[in-house]
Amino acid sequence: MKAIVYTRYGPPDVLELKQLEKPIPKENEILVKVKATTVTVADIRTRSFTVPPAFWLPARITLGLRRPKKEILGMELAGEVELVGKSVKKFNPGDQIFASSLAGFGAYAEYKCLEEDGPVAIKPCNITYGEAAAIPIGARTALYFLRKAGIKSGQSILVYGASGSVGSYAVQIAKHFGANVTGVCSYNNLELVKSLGADKVIDYTAEDFSSTDETYDIIFEAVNKSSFSACMKLLKNNGTYINVTEPLPSVQMLWTKLTSSKKLLLSRNSPETSEALNFLKELVEMGKIRAVIDRYYSFDEIVEAHRYVEKGHKRGNVVINVEHNNKS
């Protein structure tokens, strides 16, 4: 099979197309013929080894001290089940699935083995493989943090970075739960965020989002580019501040936790479960959420796709179409 591998950390050019042995599923695994995958910010950080200084050593131990332990990136995928292990009960050959592969990576390949009981589910019937591949990380992250914050109907939420992968899903999922949503994004993405259901949209290039008398039950920071003090100014007492990209609390955050009733939820890996994917599948099929796709690239163009995502201006998701030749 064809796969994109990297044997050292560095710029997009470390990614190489190679021929590898096609994997064989274990008793509890399914073999998936990958139709689409994505380039996420997590792929970029892992490839380039861009981590906070405090996490350098543990990240090196996890990912590989001298070179990557797992040479195939790719953290979400959609495809068709080709073969199942003899103890598999939930899936059959021919099933169309979508899945998260964050734990083991490996989606940048024509074939990928997944555990039957892992974060894998039947693909929504009303979308393409490319759209389905763009759901498992961004949408599941937004869902996890909004549930953790206890979002309720009638609450007000501000989403900073509302046009990105996680942010675009946060807007839609918050609307599903009945919240009143304000999205913050650039001028070029105002109409997009409105189309996702935001009740109000703020162009951060023309307006200071914190220069308002409005306050919010939840502030959802999806890109870690807002001012924490500005967010605290707008967050209600007993409100929840979510930052999905910042793993370590600053001194100001710690002081806020000690001196106020405001709650802080910082970056963590959301549990990888099929339950979350099945819930999102229902929302997609009901027309409650949709994947925002910025660009599509072919498997051979993955280096260029990484260069594009690394610029930090993508809206929604960047999808890689995996085309199989007749011998695959």
DAHUVEN-V304812 format. One record per pair of residues at least 24 apart in sequence whose C-alpha atoms are under 10 Angstrom apart, sorted by the first residue. I is the first residue (numbers start at 1). J is the second residue. If there is no record, write none. Layout:
I:J
I:J
//
This chain:
1:109
1:110
1:111
1:324
1:325
1:327
1:328
2:108
2:109
2:110
2:111
2:299
2:322
2:323
2:324
2:325
2:328
3:71
3:72
3:73
3:106
3:107
3:108
3:109
3:110
3:111
3:299
3:300
3:322
4:71
4:72
4:73
4:74
4:106
4:107
4:108
4:109
4:110
4:299
4:300
4:302
4:303
5:68
5:70
5:71
5:72
5:73
5:106
5:108
5:109
6:47
6:67
6:68
6:69
6:70
6:71
6:72
6:73
7:47
7:66
7:67
7:68
7:69
7:70
7:71
7:72
8:47
8:48
8:49
8:64
8:66
8:67
8:68
8:69
8:71
9:45
9:46
9:47
9:48
9:49
9:50
9:64
9:66
9:67
9:68
10:44
10:45
10:46
10:47
10:48
10:49
10:50
11:44
11:47
11:48
11:49
11:303
11:306
11:307
11:310
12:44
12:47
12:48
12:302
12:303
12:304
12:305
12:306
12:307
12:308
12:310
13:302
13:303
13:304
13:306
13:307
14:47
14:48
14:303
15:47
15:71
15:72
15:73
15:302
15:303
15:306
16:72
16:300
16:302
16:303
17:108
17:109
17:299
17:300
17:302
17:303
18:109
19:109
19:110
20:109
20:110
21:111
22:109
22:110
22:111
22:112
22:113
22:328
23:110
23:111
23:112
23:113
24:83
24:84
24:85
24:111
24:112
24:113
25:83
25:84
25:85
25:86
25:112
25:113
25:114
25:115
26:84
26:85
26:86
26:87
26:88
26:113
26:114
26:115
27:84
27:85
27:86
27:87
27:88
27:115
27:116
28:84
28:85
28:86
28:87
28:88
28:89
28:113
28:114
28:115
28:116
28:117
29:83
29:84
29:85
29:86
29:87
29:88
29:91
29:112
29:113
29:114
29:115
29:116
29:117
29:118
30:80
30:81
30:82
30:83
30:84
30:85
30:86
30:88
30:90
30:91
30:92
30:93
30:112
30:113
30:114
30:115
30:116
30:120
31:79
31:80
31:81
31:82
31:83
31:84
31:85
31:93
31:111
31:112
31:113
31:114
31:115
31:116
32:77
32:78
32:79
32:80
32:81
32:82
32:83
32:84
32:93
32:94
32:95
32:96
32:97
32:98
32:107
32:110
32:111
32:112
32:113
32:114
33:77
33:78
33:79
33:80
33:81
33:82
33:83
33:94
33:96
33:97
33:109
33:110
33:111
33:112
33:113
33:322
33:324
33:328
34:77
34:78
34:79
34:80
34:81
34:82
34:97
34:98
34:107
34:108
34:109
34:110
34:111
34:112
34:113
34:129
34:133
34:321
34:322
34:323
34:324
35:77
35:78
35:79
35:80
35:96
35:97
35:98
35:107
35:109
35:110
35:111
35:128
35:129
35:130
35:133
35:320
35:321
35:322
35:323
35:324
36:76
36:77
36:78
36:79
36:98
36:107
36:108
36:109
36:110
36:128
36:129
36:130
36:131
36:132
36:133
36:134
36:296
36:297
36:298
36:299
36:319
36:320
36:321
36:322
36:323
37:74
37:75
37:76
37:77
37:78
37:79
37:98
37:99
37:100
37:106
37:107
37:108
37:109
37:110
37:129
37:130
37:131
37:132
37:133
37:134
37:299
37:318
37:319
37:320
37:321
37:322
38:73
38:74
38:75
38:76
38:77
38:78
38:107
38:108
38:130
38:131
38:133
38:134
38:135
38:137
38:296
38:297
38:302
38:305
38:306
38:317
38:318
38:319
38:320
38:321
39:73
39:74
39:75
39:76
39:108
39:134
39:297
39:302
39:303
39:305
39:306
39:308
39:309
39:310
39:317
39:318
39:319
39:320
40:74
40:75
40:76
40:134
40:137
40:138
40:165
40:305
40:306
40:309
40:310
40:314
40:316
40:317
40:318
40:319
41:165
41:245
41:306
41:309
41:310
41:312
41:314
41:317
42:73
42:74
42:75
42:102
42:137
42:245
43:73
43:74
43:75
43:102
43:105
43:306
43:309
43:310
44:73
44:74
44:306
44:307
44:309
44:310
45:310
46:73
47:71
47:72
47:73
47:306
48:310
52:246
52:247
52:248
54:248
55:247
55:248
70:104
70:105
70:106
71:105
71:106
71:108
72:104
72:105
72:106
72:107
72:108
72:109
73:101
73:102
73:104
73:105
73:106
73:107
73:108
73:109
74:100
74:101
74:102
74:104
74:105
74:106
74:107
74:108
74:109
74:320
75:99
75:100
75:101
75:102
75:103
75:104
75:105
75:106
75:107
75:108
75:133
75:134
75:136
75:137
76:100
76:101
76:102
76:105
76:106
76:107
76:108
76:119
76:120
76:132
76:133
76:134
76:135
76:136
76:137
76:138
77:101
77:106
77:107
77:108
77:109
77:112
77:120
77:129
77:130
77:131
77:132
77:133
77:134
77:135
77:136
77:137
77:319
77:320
78:107
78:120
78:121
78:122
78:123
78:128
78:129
78:130
78:131
78:132
78:133
78:134
78:135
78:136
78:321
78:322
79:110
79:111
79:112
79:122
79:123
79:128
79:129
79:130
79:132
79:133
79:322
80:111
80:122
80:123
80:129
81:111
81:112
81:113
81:114
82:111
83:113
84:113
84:114
84:115
84:116
85:113
85:115
85:116
87:116
88:115
88:116
88:117
89:116
89:117
90:116
90:117
90:121
90:122
91:116
91:120
91:121
91:122
95:121
95:122
95:123
96:121
96:122
96:123
96:124
96:125
96:129
97:121
97:122
97:123
97:124
97:125
97:129
97:132
97:133
98:122
98:123
98:124
98:129
98:130
98:131
98:132
98:133
98:134
98:135
98:136
98:274
98:277
98:278
98:281
99:123
99:132
99:133
99:134
99:135
99:136
99:137
99:272
99:273
99:274
99:277
100:133
100:134
100:135
100:136
100:137
100:140
100:272
100:273
100:274
100:277
101:136
101:137
101:272
102:136
102:137
102:269
102:272
103:269
103:272
108:299
108:302
108:320
108:322
109:299
109:322
110:299
110:322
110:323
110:324
110:325
110:328
111:322
111:324
111:328
116:274
117:273
117:274
118:272
118:273
118:274
118:275
119:271
119:272
119:273
119:274
119:275
119:276
119:277
119:278
120:272
120:273
120:274
120:275
120:276
120:277
120:278
121:273
121:274
121:275
121:276
121:277
121:278
121:279
121:280
121:281
122:274
122:277
122:278
122:281
123:277
123:278
123:281
123:284
123:285
124:277
124:278
124:280
124:281
124:282
124:283
124:284
124:285
124:286
125:281
125:282
125:284
125:285
126:281
126:284
126:285
126:286
126:287
127:284
127:285
127:290
127:291
129:319
129:321
129:322
130:291
130:293
130:296
130:317
130:318
130:319
130:320
130:321
130:322
131:290
131:291
131:292
131:293
131:317
131:318
131:319
132:281
132:284
132:290
132:291
132:319
133:291
133:317
133:318
133:319
133:320
133:321
134:165
134:290
134:291
134:292
134:293
134:316
134:317
134:318
134:319
134:320
135:165
135:166
135:169
135:277
135:280
135:281
135:284
135:289
135:290
135:291
135:292
135:317
136:272
136:273
136:274
136:276
136:277
136:280
136:281
137:165
137:166
137:269
137:270
137:272
137:277
138:164
138:165
138:166
138:167
138:168
138:169
138:170
138:291
138:316
138:317
139:165
139:166
139:167
139:168
139:169
139:170
139:172
139:173
139:276
139:277
139:280
139:289
139:290
139:291
140:166
140:169
140:170
140:270
140:271
140:272
140:273
140:276
140:277
140:279
140:280
141:165
141:166
141:167
141:169
141:170
141:222
141:244
141:267
141:268
141:269
141:270
141:271
141:272
141:276
142:166
142:167
142:168
142:169
142:170
142:171
142:172
142:173
142:174
142:220
142:222
142:242
142:244
142:270
143:169
143:170
143:172
143:173
143:174
143:270
143:276
143:277
143:279
143:280
144:170
144:269
144:270
144:271
144:272
144:276
145:170
145:220
145:242
145:243
145:244
145:265
145:266
145:267
145:268
145:270
146:170
146:173
146:174
146:177
146:218
146:220
146:240
146:242
146:265
147:173
147:174
147:177
148:240
148:242
148:265
149:217
149:218
149:219
149:220
149:239
149:240
149:241
149:242
149:263
149:264
149:265
150:218
150:240
151:177
151:178
151:179
151:217
151:218
151:240
152:176
152:177
152:178
152:179
152:217
153:177
153:178
153:179
153:180
154:178
154:179
154:180
154:181
154:217
155:179
155:180
155:181
155:216
155:217
155:218
156:180
156:181
156:182
156:214
156:215
156:216
156:217
156:218
156:219
156:235
156:236
156:239
157:181
157:182
157:183
157:198
157:215
157:216
157:217
157:218
157:219
157:220
157:235
157:239
157:240
157:241
158:182
158:183
158:184
158:198
158:200
158:201
158:202
158:209
158:215
158:216
158:217
158:218
158:219
158:220
158:221
158:231
158:234
158:235
158:241
159:183
159:184
159:185
159:198
159:201
159:218
159:219
159:220
159:221
159:222
159:223
159:242
160:184
160:185
160:202
160:204
160:209
160:219
160:220
160:221
160:222
160:223
160:224
160:225
160:226
160:231
160:243
161:185
161:186
161:193
161:204
161:220
161:221
161:222
161:223
161:224
161:225
161:226
161:315
162:186
162:189
162:190
162:192
162:193
162:194
162:196
162:198
162:201
162:202
162:220
162:221
162:222
162:223
162:315
162:316
163:188
163:189
163:190
163:191
163:192
163:193
163:194
163:196
163:222
163:223
163:292
163:313
163:314
163:315
163:316
163:317
164:189
164:193
164:222
164:223
164:292
164:293
164:294
164:312
164:313
164:314
164:315
164:316
164:317
165:222
165:223
165:291
165:292
165:293
165:294
165:314
165:315
165:316
165:317
165:318
166:220
166:221
166:222
166:223
166:244
166:316
166:317
167:193
167:220
167:221
167:222
167:223
167:244
167:315
167:316
168:192
168:193
168:196
168:197
168:198
168:222
168:289
168:290
168:291
168:292
168:315
168:316
168:317
169:196
169:289
169:290
169:291
169:292
169:316
170:196
170:220
170:221
170:222
170:289
171:196
171:197
171:198
171:199
171:220
171:289
172:196
172:197
172:198
172:283
172:288
172:289
172:290
173:197
173:280
173:283
173:288
173:289
174:198
175:199
175:288
175:289
176:283
176:288
176:289
179:217
179:218
180:216
180:217
181:216
181:218
181:219
182:209
182:216
182:219
183:209
183:220
184:208
184:209
184:221
184:226
185:209
185:315
186:313
188:315
189:315
192:292
192:315
192:316
196:288
196:289
196:290
196:291
196:292
197:288
197:289
209:234
210:234
215:239
216:240
216:241
217:241
217:262
218:242
218:262
218:263
218:264
219:243
219:264
220:244
220:265
221:245
221:246
221:266
222:246
222:267
223:312
228:252
228:253
229:253
229:256
232:256
232:262
235:262
235:263
236:261
236:262
237:261
237:262
237:263
238:262
238:263
239:263
239:264
240:264
240:265
241:265
241:266
242:266
242:267
243:267
243:268
244:268
244:269
244:270
291:316
291:317
292:316
292:317
292:318
293:317
293:318
293:319
294:318
294:319
295:319
295:320
296:320
296:321
297:321
297:322
298:322
298:323
299:323
299:324
//
